[in-house]
Amino acid sequence: MRKDRFLRLAVIGDPVEHSKSPELHAGFLRAAGLQGSYEAIRVPLGDGARAIEDLRTRGYVGLNVTTPLKEEAFALAHWRDATALASGSVNTLVLGETIEGHNTDGIGALGALTDAGIGDFAATKILVLGAGPTARATIAALAAADALVWVWNRTPERAAAIARDLDANVFAEAMEYDAVFATLPPEAVPADPLVNDAVRAAPILVDANYGSRATLARALGRSSFDGSGMLRHSASASFALWCTALGIVAIE
């Protein structure tokens, strides 16, 4: 396609005011020599399908989807990639005659853990906190990379179901984890002191939240890597998907 076409892109979710995605994707557009825009659009829970169809009608070609709309986007997509199918969620949409649903959260999580010092995922013991869409995509990607994964959630039944479905294990208090990947909401801290002890003891903690929303490390009195790296890796993968779908040479 012509590189002078104006590309309309956006992230949808609630909240989105804090999102760094517009800044990142503006940089991607410049680096690729493309004309376009990337907006942050607040869309509340339950309004995802209507908003996505409206944006597609208005000429948007790609969307990122964040909390709480990832499962609504999954339901609307006509096609879904392997990570989306494994996690039941979509964070990247390619909008055209049909709607493609992708999930780059797993790519983002692996990139963030690599940045934090994980050199080889095979047999690495990683504890994932949470059971939502981001946690499920992370667990699926880690399992595919041959990591050994444990999952904790405040609802044990949810953790057990995810462990069963995604080839993981339920949190074990006696385990020494190589890293913890937290997908909990801002300000949330596990009520189980044994989980908190495991988080404090792990050499690496990555919080999927970033900026002022990454609160877990502070609450537990330790250091962490926030979710900026995850966002950067995930966003780059999303942008590459849009470029490929549109026949443009993607950025590295």
Backbone as numpy.savetxt, mean C-alpha at the origin, in Angstrom:
# Nx Ny Nz CAx CAy CAz Cx Cy Cz
1.25 6.29 -28.02 0.41 7.48 -28.02 1.29 8.72 -28.02
0.71 9.86 -28.34 1.45 11.12 -28.35 1.82 11.52 -26.93
3.08 11.91 -26.74 3.53 12.29 -25.41 2.99 13.65 -24.99
2.37 14.40 -25.92 1.84 15.70 -25.53 0.40 15.62 -25.06
-0.15 14.42 -25.00 -1.50 14.27 -24.43 -1.46 14.65 -22.95
-2.48 15.34 -22.48 -2.57 15.75 -21.09 -3.17 14.61 -20.27
-2.43 14.14 -19.28 -2.84 13.00 -18.47 -3.49 13.49 -17.18
-4.70 13.06 -16.93 -5.40 13.43 -15.71 -5.33 12.25 -14.74
-4.69 12.50 -13.60 -4.46 11.48 -12.58 -4.91 12.01 -11.22
-5.16 11.10 -10.28 -5.59 11.55 -8.95 -5.44 10.42 -7.94
-5.47 10.80 -6.67 -5.63 9.84 -5.58 -6.97 10.13 -4.93
-7.71 9.07 -4.60 -9.00 9.23 -3.93 -8.97 8.46 -2.62
-9.69 8.98 -1.64 -9.77 8.34 -0.33 -10.24 9.34 0.69
-10.19 8.94 1.95 -10.64 9.82 3.03 -9.95 9.40 4.34
-8.98 10.20 4.82 -8.59 11.52 4.35 -7.53 11.45 3.25
-7.37 12.54 2.50 -6.29 12.64 1.50 -5.54 13.96 1.60
-5.96 14.82 2.55 -5.33 16.14 2.64 -3.84 16.03 2.95
-3.43 14.98 3.65 -2.04 14.82 4.04 -1.18 14.19 2.95
-1.79 13.73 1.88 -1.11 12.89 0.90 0.06 13.60 0.22
1.18 12.88 0.11 2.34 13.36 -0.64 2.29 12.90 -2.10
1.26 12.16 -2.47 1.19 11.62 -3.82 1.18 12.70 -4.91
0.45 13.81 -4.75 0.51 14.82 -5.81 1.93 15.34 -6.07
2.69 15.56 -5.02 4.07 16.02 -5.19 4.92 14.97 -5.90
4.78 13.71 -5.48 5.56 12.64 -6.11 5.23 12.51 -7.59
3.95 12.48 -7.92 3.57 12.24 -9.30 3.83 13.44 -10.19
3.81 14.63 -9.63 4.23 15.80 -10.41 5.68 15.63 -10.84
6.49 15.08 -9.93 7.88 14.81 -10.28 8.01 13.73 -11.33
7.21 12.68 -11.22 7.24 11.61 -12.22 6.86 12.15 -13.61
5.83 12.99 -13.65 5.40 13.56 -14.93 6.51 14.40 -15.56
7.17 15.22 -14.73 8.27 16.03 -15.25 9.41 15.15 -15.77
9.76 14.12 -14.98 10.87 13.25 -15.36 10.59 12.52 -16.67
9.31 12.19 -16.91 8.94 11.47 -18.13 8.67 12.42 -19.30
8.73 13.72 -19.06 8.47 14.69 -20.12 7.02 14.71 -20.55
6.11 14.49 -19.60 4.68 14.40 -19.91 3.93 15.58 -19.33
2.87 15.98 -20.02 1.96 16.99 -19.52 0.83 16.30 -18.76
0.48 16.82 -17.59 -0.60 16.20 -16.85 -0.81 16.85 -15.50
-1.79 16.33 -14.77 -2.09 16.82 -13.43 -2.36 15.61 -12.53
-2.16 15.83 -11.24 -2.43 14.78 -10.26 -3.04 15.47 -9.04
-4.28 15.10 -8.74 -5.02 15.76 -7.66 -5.27 14.80 -6.51
-5.50 15.35 -5.35 -5.97 14.60 -4.19 -7.45 14.92 -4.01
-8.30 13.91 -4.15 -9.75 14.12 -4.13 -10.36 13.31 -2.99
-10.99 14.00 -2.06 -11.62 13.31 -0.93 -12.89 12.61 -1.40
-12.94 11.30 -1.15 -14.12 10.49 -1.47 -14.41 9.63 -0.25
-15.55 9.79 0.40 -15.84 9.03 1.62 -16.22 7.58 1.33
-16.15 6.78 2.36 -16.54 5.37 2.28 -17.95 5.25 1.72
-18.12 4.30 0.79 -19.42 4.06 0.19 -19.67 4.82 -1.09
-18.80 5.80 -1.38 -18.99 6.63 -2.58 -17.94 6.33 -3.64
-17.14 5.26 -3.43 -16.03 4.98 -4.32 -16.45 4.66 -5.74
-17.40 3.76 -5.92 -17.80 3.35 -7.26 -18.34 4.53 -8.06
-19.20 5.33 -7.44 -19.76 6.50 -8.14 -18.65 7.46 -8.54
-17.72 7.73 -7.60 -16.65 8.69 -7.88 -15.73 8.19 -8.99
-15.40 6.91 -8.97 -14.50 6.35 -9.99 -15.13 6.44 -11.37
-16.39 6.06 -11.48 -17.07 6.14 -12.77 -17.17 7.58 -13.24
-17.42 8.51 -12.32 -17.51 9.91 -12.69 -16.17 10.42 -13.20
-15.08 10.06 -12.52 -13.76 10.51 -12.94 -13.37 9.89 -14.29
-13.74 8.64 -14.50 -13.46 8.02 -15.80 -14.21 8.75 -16.91
-15.46 9.10 -16.67 -16.25 9.84 -17.65 -15.63 11.21 -17.95
-15.00 11.79 -16.95 -14.41 13.13 -17.09 -12.99 13.09 -17.68
-12.53 11.90 -18.04 -11.26 11.81 -18.76 -10.04 11.48 -17.93
-10.22 11.13 -16.67 -9.08 10.68 -15.87 -8.63 9.31 -16.38
-7.31 9.12 -16.47 -6.79 7.86 -17.01 -6.18 6.96 -15.95
-5.93 7.50 -14.76 -5.34 6.68 -13.71 -5.67 7.23 -12.34
-5.94 6.32 -11.40 -6.23 6.71 -10.03 -5.44 5.86 -9.06
-4.95 6.49 -8.01 -4.53 5.76 -6.82 -5.70 5.75 -5.85
-5.81 4.68 -5.10 -6.93 4.51 -4.18 -6.35 4.23 -2.80
-6.76 5.01 -1.83 -6.28 4.81 -0.47 -7.47 4.55 0.46
-7.17 4.41 1.75 -8.20 4.13 2.75 -9.32 5.17 2.66
-10.58 4.75 2.71 -11.11 3.40 2.97 -11.72 2.76 1.72
-11.18 3.05 0.53 -11.85 2.70 -0.72 -11.23 1.53 -1.47
-10.20 0.89 -0.93 -9.47 -0.12 -1.71 -10.34 -1.33 -2.04
-11.24 -1.69 -1.14 -12.11 -2.84 -1.42 -13.24 -2.46 -2.38
-13.70 -1.22 -2.32 -14.70 -0.76 -3.30 -14.09 -0.73 -4.70
-12.84 -0.29 -4.80 -12.17 -0.29 -6.10 -11.98 -1.70 -6.62
-11.68 -2.63 -5.73 -11.53 -4.03 -6.13 -12.84 -4.55 -6.73
-13.95 -4.24 -6.08 -15.25 -4.73 -6.54 -15.62 -4.14 -7.90
-15.19 -2.90 -8.19 -15.56 -2.24 -9.43 -14.70 -2.67 -10.62
-13.46 -3.06 -10.37 -12.52 -3.36 -11.46 -13.00 -4.54 -12.31
-12.76 -4.43 -13.61 -13.11 -5.52 -14.52 -12.02 -6.60 -14.55
-10.81 -6.21 -14.23 -9.66 -7.11 -14.22 -8.79 -6.75 -13.02
-8.17 -7.76 -12.40 -7.35 -7.51 -11.21 -6.07 -8.30 -11.30
-4.96 -7.71 -10.82 -3.69 -8.43 -10.85 -3.59 -9.41 -9.69
-2.49 -10.16 -9.63 -2.36 -11.25 -8.66 -2.39 -10.74 -7.22
-1.69 -9.64 -6.94 -1.68 -9.12 -5.57 -3.04 -8.59 -5.18
-3.73 -7.96 -6.11 -5.08 -7.50 -5.83 -6.00 -8.68 -5.50
-5.90 -9.74 -6.27 -6.73 -10.92 -6.01 -6.40 -11.54 -4.66
-5.10 -11.61 -4.33 -4.71 -12.23 -3.07 -5.16 -11.40 -1.87
-5.14 -10.08 -2.02 -5.46 -9.20 -0.89 -6.91 -8.75 -0.87
-7.63 -8.94 -1.98 -9.00 -8.47 -2.07 -9.11 -6.96 -2.11
-8.04 -6.30 -2.59 -8.04 -4.84 -2.60 -7.24 -4.30 -3.77
-7.56 -3.08 -4.15 -6.92 -2.41 -5.28 -6.48 -1.02 -4.83
-5.24 -0.63 -5.15 -4.80 0.73 -4.85 -4.43 1.52 -6.10
-4.51 0.90 -7.28 -4.18 1.57 -8.53 -5.19 1.15 -9.59
-5.78 2.13 -10.23 -6.74 1.86 -11.30 -6.25 2.46 -12.60
-6.33 1.67 -13.67 -6.11 2.16 -15.03 -7.49 2.29 -15.66
-7.84 3.51 -16.04 -9.19 3.79 -16.53 -9.19 3.93 -18.05
-9.96 3.09 -18.69 -10.11 3.14 -20.13 -11.48 2.60 -20.49
-11.56 1.88 -21.59 -12.84 1.24 -21.93 -13.23 0.25 -20.84
-12.22 -0.38 -20.25 -12.44 -1.21 -19.06 -11.62 -0.62 -17.92
-11.84 -1.13 -16.71 -11.13 -0.66 -15.53 -10.20 -1.77 -15.04
-8.90 -1.50 -15.08 -7.91 -2.46 -14.57 -7.61 -2.14 -13.11
-7.63 -3.18 -12.27 -7.32 -3.00 -10.86 -5.98 -3.64 -10.51
-5.07 -2.84 -10.01 -3.75 -3.32 -9.60 -3.55 -3.04 -8.12
-2.61 -3.73 -7.52 -2.22 -3.42 -6.15 -0.71 -3.34 -6.08
-0.21 -2.13 -5.85 1.24 -1.91 -5.74 1.68 -1.74 -4.29
0.77 -1.96 -3.33 1.14 -1.85 -1.92 2.23 -2.86 -1.55
2.15 -4.05 -2.12 3.16 -5.06 -1.82 4.54 -4.65 -2.31
4.58 -4.08 -3.52 5.84 -3.56 -4.06 6.37 -2.46 -3.13
5.48 -1.60 -2.67 5.88 -0.53 -1.77 6.43 -1.05 -0.46
5.77 -2.06 0.10 6.21 -2.62 1.37 7.58 -3.29 1.24
7.77 -4.07 0.17 9.07 -4.72 -0.04 10.16 -3.67 -0.25
9.85 -2.62 -0.97 10.83 -1.56 -1.18 11.20 -0.86 0.11
10.20 -0.59 0.94 10.47 0.08 2.22 11.30 -0.80 3.14
11.01 -2.10 3.18 11.78 -3.01 4.02 13.21 -3.16 3.49
13.36 -3.14 2.18 14.70 -3.18 1.60 15.49 -1.93 1.98
14.85 -0.77 1.87 15.48 0.48 2.27 15.89 0.44 3.74
15.09 -0.25 4.55 15.36 -0.33 6.00 16.48 -1.31 6.34
16.91 -2.12 5.36 18.04 -2.99 5.62 17.82 -4.47 5.38
16.64 -4.86 4.92 16.41 -6.28 4.60 17.02 -6.56 3.24
18.07 -7.37 3.21 18.76 -7.63 1.96 18.22 -8.82 1.20
17.69 -9.79 1.92 17.17 -11.02 1.30 15.95 -11.44 2.09
14.82 -11.51 1.42 13.58 -11.83 2.13 13.44 -13.32 2.45
14.14 -14.17 1.74 13.99 -15.61 1.96 14.31 -15.96 3.40
13.35 -16.59 4.07 13.46 -17.06 5.46 13.59 -15.93 6.47
13.38 -14.67 6.04 13.38 -13.56 6.99 12.06 -13.57 7.76
12.14 -13.42 9.08 10.95 -13.49 9.94 10.37 -12.09 10.13
9.16 -11.88 9.59 8.56 -10.55 9.60 7.16 -10.64 10.22
6.92 -9.75 11.17 5.62 -9.63 11.81 4.86 -8.46 11.19
3.66 -8.72 10.70 2.81 -7.67 10.13 1.69 -7.38 11.11
1.54 -6.12 11.47 0.47 -5.69 12.37 -0.69 -5.13 11.57
-1.87 -5.71 11.77 -3.05 -5.24 11.06 -3.63 -6.32 10.18
-4.87 -6.10 9.73 -5.54 -7.09 8.88 -6.32 -6.45 7.76
-6.08 -5.18 7.51 -6.79 -4.47 6.45 -6.16 -4.70 5.09
-6.61 -3.96 4.08 -6.09 -4.15 2.72 -4.58 -3.99 2.59
-3.99 -2.99 3.25 -2.54 -2.81 3.15 -1.80 -3.98 3.77
-2.28 -4.45 4.91 -1.65 -5.61 5.56 -1.74 -6.84 4.67
-2.89 -7.07 4.07 -3.06 -8.27 3.25 -2.16 -8.23 2.01
-2.06 -7.07 1.37 -1.19 -6.95 0.21 0.27 -7.14 0.60
0.65 -6.61 1.75 2.02 -6.77 2.24 2.33 -8.23 2.52
1.42 -8.91 3.19 1.63 -10.33 3.50 1.74 -11.16 2.23
0.89 -10.88 1.26 0.93 -11.62 -0.01 2.27 -11.42 -0.71
2.77 -10.17 -0.73 4.05 -9.90 -1.38 5.20 -10.54 -0.63
5.17 -10.50 0.70 6.23 -11.11 1.49 6.25 -12.63 1.30
5.07 -13.23 1.30 5.00 -14.68 1.09 5.54 -15.06 -0.28
5.23 -14.26 -1.30 5.73 -14.52 -2.65 7.25 -14.38 -2.72
7.81 -13.56 -1.82 9.27 -13.36 -1.77 9.95 -14.36 -0.83
9.18 -15.36 -0.37 9.70 -16.44 0.48 10.07 -15.99 1.88
9.52 -14.87 2.33 9.69 -14.49 3.73 8.81 -15.38 4.61
9.16 -15.46 5.88 8.34 -16.14 6.87 7.52 -15.06 7.58
6.21 -15.14 7.47 5.36 -14.03 7.89 4.44 -14.46 9.04
4.36 -13.59 10.03 3.39 -13.71 11.12 2.48 -12.50 11.07
1.24 -12.66 11.51 0.28 -11.56 11.47 -0.40 -11.42 12.82
-0.55 -10.18 13.25 -1.30 -9.89 14.47 -2.41 -8.91 14.15
-3.57 -9.13 14.75 -4.67 -8.19 14.67 -5.40 -8.22 16.01
-6.02 -7.12 16.34 -6.73 -7.07 17.62 -7.89 -8.06 17.67
-8.36 -8.47 16.48 -9.38 -9.53 16.41 -8.69 -10.81 15.98
-8.45 -11.74 16.91 -7.69 -12.95 16.58 -8.26 -13.75 15.42
-9.58 -13.75 15.29 -10.21 -14.51 14.22 -9.81 -13.96 12.84
-9.68 -12.66 12.72 -9.26 -12.07 11.45 -7.81 -12.44 11.14
-6.97 -12.38 12.16 -5.57 -12.75 11.96 -5.47 -14.21 11.52
-6.25 -15.08 12.15 -6.20 -16.50 11.81 -6.68 -16.74 10.38
-7.72 -16.02 9.95 -8.23 -16.18 8.58 -7.21 -15.72 7.55
-6.55 -14.60 7.81 -5.54 -14.10 6.89 -4.36 -15.05 6.83
-3.92 -15.53 7.99 -2.80 -16.48 8.03 -3.13 -17.72 7.20
-4.34 -18.19 7.31 -4.75 -19.38 6.56 -4.79 -19.10 5.06
-5.32 -17.95 4.68 -5.51 -17.65 3.26 -4.21 -17.26 2.54
-3.26 -16.68 3.27 -2.09 -16.09 2.64 -0.78 -16.76 3.04
-0.85 -17.98 3.51 0.34 -18.76 3.82 1.22 -18.05 4.85
0.59 -17.59 5.93 1.30 -16.92 7.00 1.01 -17.63 8.32
1.48 -17.04 9.41 1.29 -17.60 10.74 0.68 -16.55 11.65
0.02 -17.00 12.69 -0.53 -16.08 13.69 0.59 -15.71 14.66
0.57 -14.47 15.15 1.58 -13.96 16.07 1.96 -14.98 17.14
3.27 -15.15 17.30 3.80 -16.06 18.31 4.68 -15.26 19.26
4.38 -15.28 20.53 5.07 -14.41 21.47 6.54 -14.80 21.66
6.89 -16.07 21.45 8.27 -16.51 21.68 9.19 -16.26 20.49
8.66 -15.75 19.39 9.45 -15.57 18.18 10.28 -14.30 18.24
11.50 -14.37 17.72 12.34 -13.18 17.56 12.25 -12.76 16.09
11.59 -11.64 15.86 11.33 -11.20 14.50 12.48 -10.34 13.98
12.76 -10.49 12.68 13.79 -9.67 12.05 13.28 -8.27 11.75
11.98 -8.15 11.53 11.39 -6.85 11.23 9.90 -6.88 11.55
9.35 -5.71 11.82 7.91 -5.54 12.01 7.43 -4.52 10.99
6.34 -4.85 10.32 5.71 -3.93 9.38 4.33 -3.61 9.91
4.11 -2.34 10.29 2.86 -1.95 10.94 1.94 -1.24 9.97
0.70 -1.70 9.89 -0.30 -1.06 9.04 -1.47 -0.54 9.89
-1.22 -0.28 11.17 -2.27 0.17 12.07 -2.62 1.63 11.79
-3.84 2.06 12.14 -4.19 3.47 11.97 -3.32 4.36 12.86
-3.18 5.64 12.52 -2.46 6.55 13.39 -3.03 6.54 14.81
-2.13 6.61 15.78 -2.45 6.62 17.21 -2.81 5.25 17.76
-2.97 4.24 16.92 -3.32 2.90 17.42 -2.07 2.22 17.96
-2.23 1.57 19.13 -1.16 0.80 19.76 -1.76 -0.52 20.20
-1.12 -1.66 19.88 -1.67 -2.94 20.32 -1.91 -2.97 21.83
-3.04 -3.53 22.22 -3.35 -3.64 23.64 -2.58 -4.78 24.30
-2.06 -5.68 23.50 -1.34 -6.85 24.02 0.11 -6.45 24.32
0.54 -6.48 25.58 1.92 -6.09 25.91 2.96 -7.00 25.27
2.61 -8.25 25.00 3.56 -9.17 24.37 3.85 -8.75 22.93
2.84 -8.24 22.25 3.05 -7.73 20.90 3.95 -6.50 20.95
3.68 -5.60 21.88 4.49 -4.40 22.01 5.94 -4.75 22.35
6.15 -5.76 23.17 7.51 -6.20 23.48 8.21 -6.70 22.21
7.48 -7.43 21.38 8.05 -7.94 20.13 8.41 -6.80 19.19
7.56 -5.78 19.14 7.84 -4.62 18.29 9.08 -3.88 18.79
9.19 -3.71 20.10 10.37 -3.02 20.65 11.65 -3.81 20.40
11.57 -5.13 20.40 12.77 -5.97 20.28 13.24 -6.15 18.85
12.35 -5.96 17.87 12.72 -6.21 16.48 13.76 -5.19 16.01
14.77 -5.62 15.27 15.78 -4.68 14.78 15.21 -3.59 13.87
14.16 -3.90 13.14 13.60 -2.97 12.16 12.10 -2.83 12.38
11.62 -1.59 12.42 10.19 -1.30 12.42 9.89 -0.37 11.27
8.96 -0.75 10.42 8.48 0.12 9.33 7.00 0.38 9.58
6.63 1.64 9.61 5.23 2.04 9.78 4.70 2.48 8.42
3.59 1.92 7.99 3.02 2.29 6.69 2.54 3.74 6.67
2.27 4.32 7.84 1.94 5.74 7.91 3.21 6.57 7.75
3.04 7.83 7.38 4.21 8.69 7.25 3.91 10.07 7.83
5.00 10.81 8.07 4.86 12.13 8.66 4.30 12.05 10.07
3.45 13.00 10.41 2.88 13.06 11.76 1.93 11.91 12.05
1.52 11.18 11.01 0.60 10.06 11.20 1.32 8.78 11.62
2.65 8.77 11.55 3.43 7.59 11.97 3.72 7.71 13.46
2.83 7.18 14.28 2.88 7.41 15.72 3.32 6.21 16.54
3.36 5.03 15.94 3.59 3.81 16.73 4.96 3.81 17.40
6.00 4.17 16.68 7.35 4.14 17.24 7.45 5.06 18.45
6.90 6.24 18.33 6.94 7.18 19.45 6.20 6.63 20.66
5.06 6.00 20.43 4.29 5.45 21.54 5.03 4.33 22.26
5.86 3.58 21.51 6.58 2.46 22.10 8.03 2.80 22.44
8.41 4.04 22.25 9.72 4.48 22.66 10.87 3.89 21.87
10.70 3.79 20.56 11.77 3.25 19.73 11.81 4.00 18.40
12.80 3.69 17.57 12.92 4.33 16.26 12.19 3.50 15.21
11.93 4.13 14.07 11.27 3.40 12.99 11.56 4.08 11.66
11.25 3.39 10.58 11.18 3.96 9.25 9.71 4.23 8.98
9.38 5.45 8.55 7.97 5.71 8.29 7.61 5.29 6.88
6.36 5.53 6.49 5.87 5.00 5.22 6.22 5.81 3.99
7.10 6.81 4.13 7.47 7.60 2.95 8.10 6.73 1.87
8.96 5.80 2.30 9.61 4.91 1.33 8.61 3.99 0.66
7.66 3.48 1.44 6.62 2.63 0.86 5.82 3.40 -0.17
5.45 4.63 0.17 4.68 5.45 -0.77 5.47 5.69 -2.05
6.74 6.00 -1.92 7.56 6.29 -3.09 7.66 5.08 -4.02
7.94 3.91 -3.47 8.06 2.70 -4.29 6.71 2.33 -4.91
5.65 2.43 -4.12 4.31 2.09 -4.61 3.87 3.06 -5.70
4.13 4.35 -5.48 3.74 5.37 -6.45 4.49 5.20 -7.76
5.78 4.90 -7.68 6.56 4.70 -8.90 6.02 3.53 -9.71
5.63 2.46 -9.01 5.05 1.30 -9.70 3.72 1.65 -10.34
2.90 2.44 -9.65 1.62 2.87 -10.21 1.82 3.70 -11.47
2.76 4.65 -11.40 3.01 5.51 -12.55 3.50 4.70 -13.75
4.36 3.71 -13.48 4.84 2.85 -14.56 3.69 2.07 -15.20
2.73 1.62 -14.40 1.56 0.91 -14.93 0.75 1.81 -15.86
0.54 3.06 -15.45 -0.23 3.98 -16.30 0.51 4.24 -17.62
1.82 4.44 -17.52 2.59 4.69 -18.74 2.53 3.49 -19.69
2.66 2.30 -19.14 2.60 1.09 -19.96 1.23 0.96 -20.63
0.17 1.18 -19.87 -1.18 1.07 -20.41 -1.42 2.08 -21.53
-0.77 3.24 -21.43 -0.98 4.29 -22.41 0.05 4.27 -23.53
0.95 3.29 -23.50 1.95 3.15 -24.55 3.07 4.15 -24.47
3.37 4.60 -23.23 4.45 5.55 -23.02 5.61 4.82 -22.37
6.84 5.19 -22.71 8.01 4.60 -22.06 8.00 5.07 -20.62
7.95 4.11 -19.68 7.84 4.45 -18.27 9.19 4.89 -17.71
9.14 5.60 -16.57 10.35 5.97 -15.87 10.96 4.76 -15.22
12.23 4.85 -14.89 12.90 3.76 -14.17 12.47 3.78 -12.72
